Amino acid sequence: MDTDAATRQSTSGLEWKLHPLVLINISDHHTRTRANTPAASAPGAPAPAVMGCLLGSQSGRSVDIRNSFEVRYTTGADGSIEVDIAFLLKKQEQYKQVFKQLDVVGWYATGSAASEAHMACHRRISEVVEGPVFLLLDPAVDHSRKDLPVTLYETELHLAADSGAPGLMFVRAPYTIETSDAERIGVDQVARILPSGRATGSEQFSAQLASLHSAIKMLLERLRLVHGALGRLTAAGAEGGAAAAGAVPYPHSLLRQVSSLINSLPACDTEAFNREYLTEYNDTLLTLYLAAMTRGTHTANEMVDKFCLAYDKGGRRRGI
């Protein structure tokens, strides 16, 4: 495929918003396919490609890609890919019954770069989906890469570099990651699952404590840095240093920033703070007391039930 065409930027002006659920679905699809393919487990074996459709909605010039579903395909002897259009239309109809606001806005595949086979699939899908977008995810692990291994492509009519004939070519489309509150919770839970597949409460609590410890450690380092700078400045002024003598400009801007930072901190010695703190503290104690009373009442109720059951059985035996 033309390399220059694959690096061109889209001129459509559409704003693409990609949701994390789509990336999770594609990654899960690739992982399951690789795990269920015996030939892919061999060292150095290429990862099997997967394919699916993207679901989303459009509002003006903004397009939200919210979900995805898998699509069947067959690979020919010459490397060509034939998409199961009947299966695609059936899945689209099923999703439309549940998510009426979502439509098929494009399709996805895994690979390192867009190829002629991808363009052939794009033309085939364009017959049933108007103006689809193509999402390519690279499953290869590259630790030096800082951004997501995801590329979004649109198609535009350009002249081919070799023949000069007009034809459709892939052009890169800029996108942003869009998340909702529910998606943030879901992504956070997925991120906490260990490779073993377990995510118990103690493991989640340990991960939360580790994150909190890192945040407090970073805050402490910043406070030590500010405290050290102010301490050196105060010592220089007390000893009649260069800053005090006027040879070095006094860092008024730095002191204003430190003063603004201190003033932005909440005041903890006011009457309103003490009253609110005591109110929350008492509410917490009442909740704990209520829980303890509930457990004690439940234990006493079980004891009474057992005593009544034993007493009734003894009475029946004496009556006999």
C-alpha positions in Angstrom: 0.0 0.0 0.0 1.1 3.6 -0.7 3.1 4.7 2.4 2.5 8.4 1.7 -1.2 7.8 1.5 -1.3 6.0 4.8 0.4 8.9 6.6 -1.8 11.6 5.1 -4.1 13.4 7.5 -7.9 13.5 7.0 -9.5 16.7 5.8 -13.1 15.8 6.5 -13.2 17.8 9.8 -15.0 15.1 11.7 -14.3 14.8 15.5 -13.8 11.2 16.5 -14.3 10.2 20.1 -13.1 6.8 21.0 -14.4 5.1 24.2 -12.3 2.7 26.3 -14.9 -0.1 26.0 -14.0 -0.5 22.3 -10.3 -1.0 23.0 -11.2 -3.5 25.8 -13.4 -5.4 23.4 -10.8 -5.6 20.7 -8.1 -6.6 23.1 -10.3 -9.3 24.5 -11.2 -10.5 21.0 -7.5 -10.8 20.1 -6.6 -12.5 23.3 -9.3 -15.1 23.0 -8.5 -15.8 19.4 -4.8 -16.2 20.1 -5.4 -18.5 23.1 -7.8 -20.7 21.1 -5.4 -21.0 18.1 -2.9 -23.8 18.7 -0.5 -22.6 16.0 -0.3 -19.1 17.5 1.2 -20.4 20.8 4.5 -21.4 19.0 7.4 -19.0 19.6 7.7 -16.4 16.8 4.3 -17.4 15.3 2.3 -14.5 14.0 -0.8 -13.5 15.9 -4.1 -14.3 14.2 -5.9 -11.3 12.9 -9.4 -10.4 14.2 -12.1 -8.3 12.7 -15.3 -6.6 13.9 -17.6 -3.6 13.6 -17.7 -0.4 15.5 -20.9 1.0 17.0 -21.5 4.6 17.7 -23.6 7.7 17.2 -23.1 11.0 15.3 -24.1 14.4 16.5 -23.2 17.1 14.0 -19.5 16.8 13.2 -18.8 14.7 16.3 -18.9 10.9 16.2 -18.8 8.8 19.3 -17.4 5.2 18.9 -19.0 3.5 22.0 -19.1 -0.3 21.4 -18.1 -3.0 19.0 -19.0 -6.6 18.0 -17.1 -9.4 16.3 -17.5 -10.3 12.6 -16.8 -13.6 10.8 -14.5 -13.8 7.8 -12.7 -16.3 5.7 -9.2 -16.1 4.3 -8.5 -17.3 0.7 -5.4 -19.1 -0.5 -4.1 -15.9 -2.1 -4.5 -14.0 1.2 -7.7 -12.3 0.3 -10.3 -11.7 3.0 -14.0 -12.4 2.5 -16.3 -10.8 5.1 -19.5 -12.6 6.2 -21.9 -9.8 5.3 -25.0 -11.8 6.3 -23.6 -12.3 9.8 -22.7 -8.6 10.0 -26.3 -7.5 9.1 -27.8 -10.0 11.6 -25.6 -8.7 14.4 -26.4 -5.1 13.5 -30.1 -5.9 13.6 -29.7 -7.5 17.0 -27.8 -4.6 18.5 -30.3 -2.2 17.0 -33.1 -3.8 19.0 -31.3 -3.2 22.3 -29.3 0.0 21.6 -31.6 2.0 19.3 -29.3 5.0 19.3 -26.2 3.2 18.1 -25.4 2.5 14.5 -22.5 0.8 12.7 -20.0 3.6 12.0 -17.0 1.5 10.9 -15.0 -1.6 11.4 -11.8 -2.7 13.2 -8.9 -5.1 12.6 -5.6 -6.0 14.2 -2.3 -5.6 12.4 0.9 -3.5 12.2 -0.1 -1.4 9.2 -2.9 -0.9 6.7 -2.7 -3.1 3.6 -4.5 -3.8 0.4 -6.4 -6.6 2.0 -7.8 -4.1 4.5 -8.8 -1.8 1.6 -10.6 -4.7 0.0 -12.5 -5.4 3.2 -13.2 -1.7 3.6 -14.8 -1.5 0.1 -16.9 -4.6 0.9 -18.1 -3.2 4.2 -18.8 0.2 2.5 -21.5 -1.6 0.5 -23.7 -2.0 3.6 -22.3 0.8 5.8 -22.1 4.4 4.5 -18.8 6.1 5.0 -17.2 3.6 7.5 -14.1 4.4 9.5 -11.3 1.9 9.9 -9.7 1.3 13.3 -6.4 -0.6 13.3 -4.9 -1.9 16.6 -1.4 -3.2 16.7 -1.2 -6.1 19.2 2.6 -6.2 19.2 4.1 -5.0 22.6 6.4 -2.0 22.2 7.5 -0.6 25.6 9.1 2.4 24.0 5.8 3.6 22.6 4.0 6.1 24.8 0.7 6.5 23.0 -1.9 3.9 22.3 -1.2 1.4 19.5 -4.4 2.5 17.7 -4.8 4.2 14.4 -8.0 5.6 12.9 -8.4 5.8 9.2 -10.9 7.5 6.9 -10.9 7.1 3.1 -10.5 9.8 0.6 -10.2 10.0 -3.2 -6.6 10.6 -4.2 -4.4 10.0 -7.2 -2.1 7.0 -6.9 1.6 7.8 -6.8 2.6 5.1 -9.2 -0.1 5.1 -11.9 -1.8 8.5 -11.3 -5.2 6.9 -11.4 -7.8 8.1 -8.9 -8.8 5.7 -6.1 -9.7 5.4 -2.5 -6.8 5.7 0.0 -6.6 5.5 3.8 -5.9 8.8 5.5 -5.2 9.2 9.3 -8.1 10.7 11.3 -7.3 12.4 14.7 -9.3 11.0 17.6 -9.6 11.7 21.4 -10.4 9.3 24.2 -13.8 9.9 25.7 -15.0 8.3 28.9 -18.1 8.3 31.1 -18.3 7.6 34.9 -19.5 4.0 34.3 -16.6 3.4 31.9 -14.1 4.7 34.4 -15.3 2.3 37.0 -15.2 -0.6 34.6 -11.7 0.2 33.3 -10.5 0.6 36.9 -11.8 -2.9 37.8 -10.3 -4.4 34.7 -6.9 -2.8 35.5 -6.9 -4.3 39.0 -7.4 -7.9 37.7 -4.2 -9.9 38.1 -2.8 -12.2 35.4 -4.1 -15.1 37.4 -7.6 -13.8 36.8 -8.3 -13.1 40.5 -9.1 -9.7 42.0 -10.1 -10.3 45.6 -11.0 -7.5 48.0 -7.6 -7.7 49.8 -5.7 -7.4 46.5 -7.8 -4.4 45.5 -7.3 -2.8 48.9 -3.5 -3.4 48.7 -3.4 -1.8 45.2 -5.4 1.2 46.6 -3.0 1.6 49.5 0.0 1.4 47.2 -1.4 4.1 45.0 -2.2 6.2 48.0 1.3 5.7 49.4 2.8 6.8 46.1 0.7 10.0 46.1 1.6 10.9 49.7 5.3 10.2 49.0 5.2 12.5 45.9 3.5 15.2 48.0 6.1 14.9 50.7 8.9 15.3 48.2 7.3 18.4 46.8 6.9 19.9 50.3 10.5 19.1 51.2 11.6 20.9 48.1 9.5 24.0 48.9 10.6 24.0 52.5 14.3 23.6 51.5 14.1 26.5 49.1 12.4 28.8 51.6 14.9 27.7 54.3 17.9 28.6 52.1 16.3 31.9 51.2 15.7 32.8 54.9 19.2 31.8 55.9 20.7 33.9 53.1 18.7 36.9 54.2 19.6 36.5 57.8 23.4 36.3 57.0 23.2 39.3 54.7 23.7 37.3 51.6 23.6 38.5 48.0 19.8 38.5 47.8 19.6 40.6 50.9 22.2 43.0 49.6 20.3 43.5 46.3 22.9 41.9 44.0 20.6 39.0 43.3 16.9 39.9 42.6 14.6 38.8 45.4 12.3 35.9 44.2 9.0 37.7 44.8 7.2 35.5 42.2 8.2 32.3 44.0 7.0 33.6 47.3 3.7 34.7 45.8 3.2 31.2 44.4 4.0 29.6 47.8 1.7 32.1 49.5 -1.1 31.3 47.1 -0.6 27.6 47.5 -0.8 27.9 51.3 -3.9 30.2 51.2 -5.6 27.7 48.9 -5.4 25.0 51.6 -8.5 24.5 53.7 -8.5 26.2 57.1 -8.6 23.5 59.8 -8.8 25.7 62.9 -12.2 27.4 62.3 -15.3 26.7 64.3 -17.2 25.6 61.2 -14.6 23.0 60.4 -14.6 21.7 64.0 -18.4 21.5 64.0 -18.6 19.7 60.7 -15.7 17.3 61.7 -17.4 16.4 65.0 -20.7 15.9 63.2 -19.2 13.4 60.7 -17.2 11.7 63.5 -20.3 11.2 65.6 -22.3 9.9 62.6 -19.6 7.4 62.0 -19.6 6.3 65.6 -23.4 5.9 65.5 -23.1 3.8 62.4 -20.6 1.5 64.1 -22.7 1.3 67.2 -25.8 0.5 65.2 -23.9 -2.3 63.4 -22.7 -3.7 66.7 -26.2 -3.6 68.1 -27.6 -5.3 65.0 -25.1 -8.1 65.3 -25.8 -8.5 69.0 -29.6 -8.6 68.4 -29.1 -11.2 65.6 -27.0 -13.4 67.9 -29.6 -13.1 70.7 -32.4 -13.9 68.3 -30.6 -17.1 67.1 -30.0 -18.1 70.7 -33.7 -17.6 71.6 -34.8 -19.6 68.5 -32.5 -22.5 69.5 -33.7 -22.4 73.1 -37.4 -22.5 72.0 -36.7 -25.3 69.6 -35.0 -27.4 72.3 -37.7 -26.6 74.9 -40.6 -27.5 72.5 -38.9 -30.8 71.7 -38.5 -31.6 75.4 -42.1 -30.8 76.1 -43.3 -33.1 73.3 -41.2 -35.9 74.7 -42.6 -35.4 78.2 -46.1 -35.4 76.9 -45.6 -38.7 75.1 
